Each structure stands twice: as structure tokens, then as C-alpha cells.
Amino acid sequence: MPMRATKAHFPPSLTEIRFKALSVPAKQRKSAPGRADVADRIRCEFVEMRGFSPTVDQAARLFQVSRDECIRVLKKLVDEGFLRQTADGRYRLPSQQ
């Protein structure tokens, strides 16, 4: 015997739905990112922007870190072999000429 459709089997209309506000806690922001976080972010930027070859000052502004912090992170990435420094002081991926 076929079932007869009743109003209970159909989705309610928007006028029948009671909405309530959601409580979403605000994410705690770190006061200063760790050096590993900055290094990871810089790695990602170099991979995503092929041909990117900033100077230290340009990189510091882009990555929003101090010039000294930027020098330390870029030097670390050069020492790891991830980046190379060109004769004119720019940083780029090793596969780029």
C-alpha cells in the first residue's frame, strides 16, 4: 500500500524555521609569530610567486617583519638550500637564473 505524503515528510519552509544566533569564540592572536611560522610563510610565498626576487627591505615590508628578523630568516633559508642570494643582494629560488 503506497504511503501518503504528509506535511511532516517535507522540509519546512523558511518561515517555519526558528533561527538562533551562533556563538563563535574569537581566535586568540599571537602577539608575535614564531620564527618557524615566518620561515614557513616566506617559503610559501617564494613557491607561489615564481620569479619573485626581493631585496631584504622589500621582503621585510611584504612579510611584515623587521629587517633584522627578515635577514635572519632569509639567511636560514639560504643555508638550507631553499633560497640563493644573487650578486645584487636579491633572494630567489635556486632553480631560477
C-alpha atoms as one frame of an Amber mdcrd trajectory, in Angstrom:
protein
   0.000   0.000   0.000   1.613   3.348  -1.015   2.462   5.851   1.699   0.657
   9.092   1.561   2.787  12.159   1.891   2.054  14.296   4.866   3.321  17.720
   5.730   5.787  16.174   8.229   7.711  14.453   5.400   8.506  17.659   3.527
  11.242  20.092   4.538   9.912  23.099   6.411   9.685  26.434   4.677  11.988
  29.244   5.774   9.140  30.913   7.602   8.770  27.844   9.815  12.450  27.650
  10.791  13.499  29.324  14.004  16.924  30.883  13.660  19.215  31.463  16.597
  22.468  33.359  16.887  25.647  31.320  16.914  28.330  31.951  19.446  31.771
  31.713  17.841  34.732  32.399  20.099  37.267  34.863  18.750  40.571  33.293
  17.797  43.389  34.326  20.057  46.033  36.153  18.065  49.657  35.617  18.914
  51.491  38.781  19.754  54.403  37.870  17.511  54.657  34.902  15.152  57.434
  32.418  15.826  60.439  32.303  13.554  59.364  28.904  12.190  55.958  30.359
  11.238  57.614  33.275   9.457  60.013  30.936   7.632  57.115  28.723   6.503
  55.161  31.741   5.282  58.181  33.046   3.355  58.780  29.621   1.792  55.162
  29.513   0.603  55.395  32.972  -0.919  58.513  32.095  -2.918  56.876  28.891
  -4.200  53.602  30.636  -5.103  55.255  33.644  -6.771  57.662  32.119  -9.257
  60.203  34.682 -10.399  59.944  36.547  -7.081  63.335  38.049  -6.201  63.041
  40.668  -3.467  65.739  42.584  -1.667  65.852  42.316   2.141  63.948  45.592
   2.528  61.257  44.558   0.045  60.849  41.163   1.720  60.666  42.714   5.204
  57.863  45.033   4.082  55.960  42.282   2.273  56.229  39.764   5.113  55.641
  42.441   7.771  58.689  41.574   9.851  61.590  43.700  10.995  64.581  43.999
   8.693  66.783  42.101  11.194  64.268  39.264  11.510  63.949  39.100   7.727
  67.743  38.876   7.327  67.893  36.015   9.863  65.088  34.047   8.174  66.394
  34.599   4.642  69.912  33.569   5.727  68.453  30.411   7.284  66.634  29.601
   4.027  69.851  30.177   2.044  71.801  27.914   4.458  69.125  25.209   3.993
  69.463  25.492   0.211  65.862  26.621  -0.244  66.919  30.084  -1.500  70.011
  31.598  -3.018  71.271  35.142  -2.820  72.222  36.805  -6.078  75.223  39.083
  -6.597  72.951  42.141  -6.397  71.571  41.067  -2.975  68.243  39.659  -4.097
  66.825  36.348  -2.915  65.295  33.767  -5.228  64.658  30.076  -5.634  67.784
  28.166  -6.752  66.114  26.907  -9.939  65.823  30.481 -11.251  68.685  32.209
 -13.045
